[in-house]
């Protein structure tokens, strides 16, 4: 038998061994298929960056027709769950105990001023503990009041003295649903965990059990060892990617406006980069517990915090923005958001894809350099 045939036979044997190990180890299958379901359900249904049904206290010092009409506008808005309160003392107590998030206060002369010159001050008090939520509430309250003024003026035939009319148009996510932004980014986090965490345990497990030492004395080459470890988890990771993609499109109704095959190609590059990071960690650590901790610290947490999945990179300090350039998930999140929500925007896709290809070569090359067919 020639060397080429022997190499193929050894590689098939290693692949068979690794696939059998995956099927015997329920934790690998749980990470690949159960974890994506749990994370997608939690973030798809349980986590929202939208402000809806916000509890708001409504206080009118002297209730009248105008105040009743304004309060009715808040009650018919999907963004608020208003509660009419008798006075400011009770409203402030409700705000202090977090039973409401804002107070809309109409002073005693509100109705009279609206009847006389159609202008009157409105006091808004917002709980600013969550700054992002406070900004959203402030914007929604302003929009609700403006809509009420326009409808009131239209019914009375009175022109509104507004020097500038703002007509908003939202691109790529017309319904402004945070789910359409979160789900694509979450796919990057899931693939980071699958690629890095699973492979981080592979070589370390072999070292702990002593099976790698036995493997080193066989004719198998380092290239065959790496391929035997990479190929099964690459297939497992791509299956998990397809599974997450189906859930995102059909369960959460997230649109895919870009090319599906381009998405799969970029996903394969990112998965190779994650697998390379996991293998490198596993080769260096030689201990499953240490390898798993390092994988979470250097892959999962940066993918979660520094990729743009939850937090806007442009709002971070300059030194932290620079640090995000070494996080592979940053580039993958950019491509995912573009392909899902905007389409095939090559000015975004090409540089990020190139960065992922370079990172895949870098981490796989470093893993190859660090593995030796000798005991140290």
N, C-alpha and C positions, 0 to 999 in steps of 0.2 A: 504493500500500500504506500503511495507517495505521501509526501509531507502535507500537501494540500488536502488530500482526503482524510489524513489523520487529524489535521486541525479542525476540519468540519465536523468530524465525529466527536472530538473532544468538546467542541463548542455546543453541539447538540446535547451531549451528556450534561454539561453544566447548565444549559437552559432547562432541561428536563428536571434536574435537581432543584433549581431555583423556583420553577413554577410549582413543583410539588411542595416545597417549603412554604410558599405563599398560601397554597390551599390548606396546609396543615396549621398555619398560624392565623387564627381568627382576627388578631389585632391588625394585620395588614389589610385584610378585606374591610374591616371596620373603618380604618382610616381612609381607605379609598372610596367607599360607597356609603357608609352610615354617616360619617362626619360631614360630607357635603350636604346631605339631606338635612341634618340638624342645623348646620350653619345657615343654609339657604332659608329654611323655615323661620329661624330666629330673626335673621336680618330682613327677610322679605315681608314678614308679617309683624314681628315684634319691634323692630327698630325703624323709626321714621324721623326724617329731618324736617318734615312738614309740620306746621302748626294748624291743627284742626280741633274743633270742639273745645276751644280754650275757655276755661271758666272765668268769666268777667263779671264784676259787680257793677250794677248800674244804679246810680244815686241821683235823684232830682230833688233839690231843696224845695221847689214849689212845682209839683207835677202839673203839666198842662198839655194842650193838644200837640205842640211841637215836640216836647220831650217824649210823649207817648209814641209819636210817629218815629222818632229817632230810635227809641228802644225797640220798637217793632222791627226796624231794619236790622238791628243786631240779632234779634231772635230768629230772623229768617235767613241769616248767613250761616253757611256750613262751617265757617271758621270759629264760631263762638258758641258757647253755652252760657248765655247771660243769666244773671240772677238779680232781680230787683231788690235792692236793700233800702231800708227806711232812712238811714243817715250815714254820714261819713265815719262816725265813731265805730259803728258796727262793720262798715266796709273795711276800715283799716285793720280791725281785729281779724276779719276773714283773710285779709292779705298777709298778715303776720303769721297766721297758722297755715298758709299755703292752700287754703280751701278755694281761693281764687288767685289768678295770676295778674289781674289788672283791675283798675277802677276807672270808670267813665263817670265824671262828676259834672252835673249841670247845675249852675248856680240859680238862685231864686228868681233872677230877672231874665232867665234864658228865653222862656216863651215870649215874654213881652218884647225883648230885643229882636227876636226873629220875626215877630209880626210887624215891628216898626221899620227896621232897615235891613232885615234878612241876614244880619250878622250878629254873632254872639260867641263869647269865649267858651271853650270846652276844656276841662281839666282832665288829663290822662295821667294816671299813676300806674307804673309798671314795676313788677318784681324783676330787678335786674341781676339776680343771682346767676341765672343762665343768660349771658349777654346775647347769644345768638337768638334764643327764644324771645328775649325782650325786643330785639330789633324786628323780628317777624311780627310780633303782636302790634308794635307801634305802626308798622307799615299796613297791616290788615285793618287796624282801627281807622287810620287815615283814609284808606280806600273806601271803607264802609260809609264813613261820614261824607266823603265826596260824592259817592253814588246817591246817598240820601238827599243831599243838597240839589243834585241835578234833577232827580225825580220830583222833588218838591217844587223846584222852579218851573219844571215842565208842566206840572199840574196847575200851577197858579199863573202860568203865562208870563213869568218874570225872567228876564235874561240874567244869567250868572256872569258877574264881572270877573272872568278868569282870563288873565292876559295870555296864558300859554295852555294849550290843551295837549296833554301827554297821551299818545296812543301807543300802548305797549304791544310788542310782538315777540313771542318767545320762540327761539329756534331750537330744533333738535329734541326738545322735551316740552311740547305745547301745553300739556296738562300739569307741568311742574310737579311731577311725582318723584319723590326722592328714591322710590324703589327702582326706577329705571336707571338711576345713577349708582345705587348701592350694589345691585345684583351683579353687573359686569365686573365691578371692582372686587367683589367677594370671590368671584371665580379665580382671580389672580392669587388671592390669599389661600384659597383651597389648594390650588396647584403648587403653591410654595410649600405648604405643609406636606402634601403627598410626595412631591419630588425630593425635598430635603430630609424630612423626618424619616421616611421609609428607608431611603438609602443610607442615612446616617447610622442606622441600626444594623445594616447588612454586614459590613466588614467587621464592625465591633463585635457582633454576635459570633462571627467565625473565630475571631481571636479568643473570645471568652471560652468557647467550647473546645478549642484546640483543633478544629477541623481545618482551619487555614494552614496550620503547620503541616498537616498531612497532605494538603493540596499542593504545597510548595515543592514537595519532593517528587511529584509526578511530572511527566513531560509537558503538562499544560503550560502555556505561555502567559505572560502578564496581560497581553492583549486579549487573550481568550477569557481570562479571569474577569477583566473589566467589562467586556461585552456580555459575559454570562450574568453579571450583576446589573448592567444597565438595561438590556433589552426587555427582560420581564417587567421591570418597574416602569419603563417607558410605555409599554403596552397598557399596564395597569393605570398609569396616569392619564393616558389619552382616553381610555374608557371612562374614567371618572370625569374628564373634561366634557366628553359627549353627554354623559349623564347630567352634569350640571347645566350644560347648554340647553338640553331638552326641558329641564325644570324651569330655567329662566324664561324660555320663550313661551312654553305652553301653560305653565302653572302661574307665573307672575306676569305674563303678557308683556315682556320686555321686547321691543322690536329689534330685529337684526337687519340693519339697513345696508351693511357691507357684504362683501363676498364671503361665503361660508368657507371655501377652500383656503382663502387667504387667512381667515381666522384660525383654521386648523394648522396652517403652516407656521404662523407666528406662535401659536400655543406649543407646537412641537419644539421650536427654538427655546422658548422660555422653560419648558420642561427639561430640556437637555441641560440648560444652565443650572436649574434647581437640582437635578440629579448629580451634576458635577460638584456642586457645593456640598451636597449630602455625602457623596463618596469621599471627598477630601476631608470632611469632618470625621467620617468613620475611620479613615486610614490613620489620621492623627490621634484620635481619642483612644481607640482600642477598648473602650468600655461603653456598654449600651447606655447606662445612666448618664454618664458624662457627655456622650455623643448626642443624646436627646436634648439635654439642657443647652448645649452649645447650638444645636440646630434651631431651637426656639429663640435663643437670644440673637443670633446673627442672621436668621432668615425670616422667621415668622413675625417677630416684633417689628423689625424694619419694614416688612411688607405691609403690616397693619397700620403703622404710624407714619411712615415716611414715603409712601408710594403715591399719595394723593387719593387713596381709597376713601378715607374719611375726612382728612384735613387738607385744605388747599395749600399746595406747596408755595405758591407765591406770597402767602401771608406769613410764612415762617421767617425767622432771622436768616440773614445772608449766609452765615457759616453753616446753618442747618440745611439750607437749600443746596449748598455745594455738596454736602454729605449725601444727599439723596441721589446724586449721580452714580454712586457705587451700589445702589440698590436696584437689582434687576427688575423687581416688581414695579418700580416707577415707570419703566418703559412699557411693560406689558399692560399696566392699567391705562396708560395713554392710548395704546392701540385698541384695547377693549372698548373704552368709552367712545372712541372714534368710530369703530366698526359697528357697534351696536346702535349708537344714537345719531351719528352724522353720515356714515357711509364710507366709501373708499376715498378718503382724503389723503392723497399720497404724500403731501408735504409733511404730514404728521406720521404716517405709517412708515415711510422709508427710513428716516433717521432712527426711529425707535427700534425697527426691525434689525437694522445694522448693529445697533448697540447690543441687542439681545444675542445676535450671532457671535459678536466678539466676546461677550461674557461666557457664552457656552463653550467656545474654544478655549478661553482662559481657564475656566474651572476644570474642564475635562483634561486639559493639558497639565494643570497643576496636580490633579489626582494621579495622572499617569507618571509624572516625575517623582511623586512621593511614595509610590508603591514599589517595593523591591522584593525580589524572590529570594529573600534571605531573612533570617531571624535577627533582630536587633536587641 
